[in-house]
Amino acid sequence: MRLPMVLNQLNDAVFAIEIGTDRIMDANPKACAMLGYDRDELVSLGVSAIHPDEIQEFKKFSRSVQTDGEGWTDELNCLTKSGDTLAAEISASIIVLDGISCMVAIVRSVAESRIYSRHIETQRNLAIVEERNRLSREIHDTIAQSLTVLVLKLDLVGQTMVGDPAAAKAELESLKLTATMCAEEVRRSVWDLLPQTLDSSGLVEAIRIETEKLRESGIRVGFRVSGAEVTAMDRRNKSAALRIVQEALSNVIKHSKAKVVAVHLDFGLEALHITVTDDGIGFEPRTAQGMSPAGGGFGITSMQQRARLTGGSVNVQSTLLGQGTSVEATIPYRSTITE
């Protein structure tokens, strides 16, 4: 009896054990490597050879799995071929393979599990730092600047209210527009923090919503999608793709003076290719990158950092000759960055 081929690709040890006996029916390559045996050696052994000092505890665990249909424990040790004791955690379930009822046990060394947990925690902390940096940049580049302008202009309005009421009224209308734009920036930043919105609508629809904001600004937008959307794309990569598009479109509104923008999403075999082009005044990318340590008002460094965290890339082409700007990003469906 052989385990399904797909289990040979797992990075966890998998054993098939016949119910009610000591027999190991099969084991995947990771199981063999973990214990130091080749497959033929391993299936010739009994479970008691792997848990010689804890066979009663293993039998108790096996009975609980048979009763409940599944189970988990981290209280068993495995004995390797070299005689080393390996602390392990085991999750198991009951299935039928080739007409034989057996327990399939997935085994991971406690040491590996701790390394994996630290990796997950590291990735989580990186994501938190990334979000903090993004919010810091947005608050500095947009919200804080808008609020500073509001305070300064309100002071001027107070000074001119008595002497020139008409000018004060006109200035108040301008302040109303500034406040509205500031509120929109706050709402966008909050929306960015809600991954469930992206999950429920899908990446294509989320980006389509972003393009509609440009139409509200009077900019003509072409939106095109090639290939079928990959719904199984890693959430982090999906979020990075959306935010890169948001940054590119934000630049169009704030800096480009463009009249026409084209957004193209191309779902390839292994990665999403994003292109955002405009017919605006353009800029010098190297100068823009140096505008601030965080990547400046154009956010090129921010986009590149987001892409790099997924194993992807961002390339920005622009000049000061009024020939527009092109942002090209490649985001893999699965992150290729490992610790």
C-alpha positions in Angstrom: 0.0 0.0 0.0 1.3 3.4 -0.9 0.4 6.9 0.3 -1.0 9.2 -2.3 1.8 10.8 -4.3 0.9 14.3 -3.3 1.9 13.5 0.3 5.4 12.9 -0.9 5.7 16.6 -1.5 4.9 17.6 2.1 7.5 19.1 4.3 6.0 17.1 7.3 6.5 13.5 8.0 3.5 11.3 7.1 2.9 7.7 8.3 0.1 5.3 7.5 -0.4 2.9 10.4 -2.8 -0.1 10.2 -5.5 0.2 12.9 -5.3 -2.4 15.6 -1.7 -3.6 14.7 1.9 -2.5 15.1 2.3 -2.2 11.3 3.6 0.9 9.5 2.0 0.6 6.1 3.8 3.4 4.4 5.8 6.6 5.0 6.7 9.6 2.9 10.2 10.8 2.2 10.2 13.4 4.9 9.3 10.7 7.5 12.3 8.6 6.3 14.6 11.6 6.4 13.4 12.6 9.9 14.1 9.1 11.4 17.1 8.2 9.3 15.6 5.1 7.6 14.9 4.4 3.9 11.3 3.4 3.1 11.8 -0.3 3.0 13.5 -0.2 6.4 10.8 1.9 7.9 7.9 -0.2 6.8 9.6 -3.3 8.1 9.6 -1.9 11.6 6.7 -1.7 13.9 5.4 1.4 15.6 6.9 0.0 18.8 10.4 0.5 17.3 9.7 4.2 16.8 8.1 4.7 20.3 9.8 1.9 22.3 9.5 3.6 25.7 6.0 5.1 25.1 4.2 2.4 23.2 1.3 2.4 25.7 0.9 6.1 25.4 0.9 5.8 21.6 -1.8 3.0 21.8 -3.9 5.3 24.1 -3.5 8.1 21.6 -4.4 5.7 18.7 -7.6 4.6 20.5 -8.7 8.3 21.1 -8.2 9.0 17.4 -10.3 5.9 16.5 -13.0 7.1 18.8 -13.0 10.8 17.7 -11.9 10.3 14.1 -9.0 12.6 14.7 -6.6 13.8 17.3 -3.4 15.7 18.3 -0.6 15.2 20.8 2.8 16.7 21.6 3.6 14.2 24.4 5.3 11.5 22.3 9.0 11.0 21.4 10.3 9.3 18.3 13.5 7.1 18.3 15.7 7.7 15.2 17.9 5.0 13.6 21.0 6.6 15.1 19.4 6.3 18.6 18.5 9.9 19.1 15.3 10.9 20.8 13.2 13.3 18.9 10.4 15.2 20.7 7.4 15.3 18.3 3.9 16.6 17.9 1.5 14.4 16.0 -1.9 15.0 14.4 -3.8 12.0 13.1 -7.0 11.0 11.5 -8.7 7.7 10.4 -9.1 7.0 6.7 -9.4 3.9 4.4 -6.6 3.2 2.0 -6.9 0.3 -0.4 -9.8 -1.1 1.6 -7.7 -1.1 4.9 -8.7 1.1 7.8 -5.6 3.0 8.9 -4.5 6.0 10.9 -2.6 8.6 8.9 -0.3 10.5 11.3 1.4 13.8 10.4 4.5 14.2 12.5 6.6 17.3 13.0 9.6 17.6 15.4 8.9 20.1 18.2 12.1 21.9 17.2 10.9 22.3 13.6 7.5 23.4 14.9 9.2 26.1 17.0 11.3 27.3 14.1 8.1 27.5 11.9 6.3 29.4 14.7 9.1 31.9 14.9 9.0 32.2 11.1 5.3 33.0 11.2 5.8 35.4 14.0 8.6 37.1 12.1 6.4 37.5 9.0 3.6 38.8 11.2 5.9 41.4 12.8 7.2 42.4 9.3 3.6 42.9 8.1 2.9 45.0 11.2 6.0 47.2 10.7 5.2 47.5 7.0 1.6 48.8 7.9 3.0 51.2 10.4 5.5 52.6 7.9 2.8 52.9 5.3 0.5 54.8 7.6 3.3 57.0 8.8 4.1 57.9 5.2 0.5 58.6 4.4 -0.1 60.6 7.5 3.0 62.7 6.8 2.6 63.1 3.1 -1.2 63.7 2.9 -3.2 64.0 6.1 -0.7 65.9 8.2 0.1 68.3 5.3 -3.6 68.9 4.7 -4.3 69.6 8.4 -1.4 72.0 8.6 -2.8 73.9 5.6 -6.2 74.0 7.3 -4.8 75.5 10.5 -2.7 78.1 8.7 -5.6 79.1 6.4 -8.1 79.2 9.3 -5.8 81.7 11.0 -5.8 83.8 7.9 -9.5 83.7 7.6 -9.8 84.9 11.2 -7.6 87.9 10.4 -9.6 88.9 7.2 -13.1 88.1 8.5 -13.8 91.6 9.7 -11.9 93.6 7.0 -12.9 91.6 3.9 -15.9 89.2 4.5 -16.1 88.3 0.8 -12.5 87.1 0.7 -12.9 85.2 4.0 -16.0 83.5 2.5 -14.1 82.4 -0.6 -11.2 81.1 1.6 -13.7 79.1 3.7 -14.9 77.4 0.5 -11.4 76.5 -0.3 -10.9 75.1 3.2 -14.0 73.0 2.8 -12.5 71.4 -0.2 -9.3 70.7 1.6 -11.1 69.2 4.5 -13.1 67.0 2.2 -9.9 65.7 0.5 -8.4 65.1 3.9 -11.5 63.0 5.0 -11.2 61.0 1.8 -7.5 60.2 2.6 -8.5 59.0 6.1 -11.3 56.8 4.7 -8.9 55.3 2.1 -6.3 54.6 4.8 -8.9 52.9 7.0 -10.2 50.9 4.0 -6.6 49.7 3.4 -6.6 48.2 6.9 -9.6 46.0 6.2 -8.3 42.8 4.4 -11.8 41.3 4.6 -13.0 43.9 2.1 -10.4 42.7 -0.4 -11.2 39.0 0.4 -14.9 39.5 -0.2 -14.7 41.6 -3.4 -11.7 40.0 -5.0 -8.6 41.8 -6.3 -10.0 42.6 -9.7 -13.1 44.3 -8.3 -11.1 46.1 -5.6 -8.8 47.6 -8.3 -11.8 48.4 -10.4 -13.2 50.4 -7.5 -9.9 52.3 -7.3 -10.0 53.2 -11.0 -13.5 54.6 -10.5 -12.1 57.2 -8.1 -10.0 58.6 -11.0 -13.2 59.0 -13.1 -14.6 61.0 -10.2 -11.6 63.3 -10.6 -12.3 63.8 -14.3 -9.6 61.5 -15.6 -10.5 59.0 -18.4 -9.6 55.5 -17.3 -9.1 52.3 -19.3 -9.3 49.1 -17.2 -8.4 45.8 -18.8 -7.9 42.3 -17.4 -6.1 39.4 -19.2 -6.5 35.8 -18.0 -8.6 34.5 -15.1 -8.2 36.0 -11.6 -6.3 33.6 -9.3 -8.4 33.6 -6.2 -5.9 31.4 -4.3 -3.3 34.2 -4.4 -1.6 34.7 -1.1 -3.5 37.4 0.9 -0.3 39.3 1.6 0.6 39.3 -2.1 -2.9 40.3 -3.1 -2.8 43.2 -0.6 0.6 44.3 -2.0 -0.8 44.3 -5.6 -3.8 46.4 -4.5 -1.7 48.9 -2.6 0.9 49.3 -5.4 -2.0 50.2 -7.8 -3.4 52.6 -5.2 0.0 54.3 -4.9 0.4 54.6 -8.6 -3.2 56.0 -9.0 -2.6 58.3 -6.1 0.4 59.7 -7.9 -1.6 60.3 -11.0 -4.1 62.4 -9.1 -1.6 64.3 -7.0 1.3 64.9 -9.4 0.7 63.9 -13.1 -1.9 66.3 -14.4 -2.9 63.4 -16.7 -6.0 63.2 -18.7 -5.9 59.5 -19.6 -4.8 56.5 -17.5 -4.7 52.8 -18.5 -4.6 50.0 -15.9 -3.9 46.5 -17.1 -4.0 43.3 -15.0 -2.4 40.2 -16.6 -2.8 37.0 -14.7 0.1 34.8 -15.9 1.0 31.3 -15.1 2.9 32.1 -11.9 2.5 35.8 -11.3 0.2 38.8 -11.7 1.7 41.5 -14.1 0.3 45.0 -13.4 0.8 48.0 -15.7 -0.4 51.5 -14.9 0.3 54.2 -17.5 -0.7 57.8 -17.8 -0.2 60.7 -20.3 0.8 63.2 -17.6 3.8 65.6 -17.3 6.1 62.9 -15.9 8.9 63.2 -13.4 12.5 62.0 -12.7 12.2 58.7 -10.8 15.7 59.0 -9.2 14.9 62.5 -7.9 11.6 61.3 -6.6 13.1 58.4 -4.7 15.4 60.8 -2.9 12.6 63.1 -1.8 12.5 61.5 1.7 14.0 58.5 3.5 10.6 56.7 3.2 10.5 57.1 -0.6 9.1 60.6 -1.0 5.8 61.9 -2.2 5.9 59.6 -5.2 6.1 56.5 -3.1 8.4 54.6 -5.5 10.5 53.0 -2.7 7.2 52.1 -0.9 6.0 50.3 -4.0 9.3 48.5 -4.5 9.4 47.4 -0.8 5.9 46.0 -1.0 6.8 44.0 -4.2 10.1 42.7 -2.7 8.3 41.4 0.3 6.4 39.1 -2.0 9.4 38.1 -4.2 8.1 40.5 -6.9 9.4 43.7 -8.5 8.3 47.2 -9.5 9.8 49.3 -12.3 8.9 52.9 -12.9 9.6 54.6 -16.2 9.1 58.4 -16.5 10.8 61.6 -17.7 10.2 65.3 -17.3 9.4 65.6 -21.1 5.7 65.3 -20.7 5.6 61.8 -22.1 3.8 60.3 -19.1 4.7 57.6 -16.6 4.5 53.8 -16.6 4.5 51.7 -13.5 5.1 48.0 -14.1 4.8 45.5 -11.2 5.1 41.7 -11.1 3.6 40.0 -8.0 3.9 36.2 -7.7 0.8 34.3 -6.5 2.9 32.6 -3.8 5.6 34.5 -1.9 9.1 33.4 -2.8 10.6 35.0 0.2 11.8 32.6 2.9 13.6 33.2 6.2 
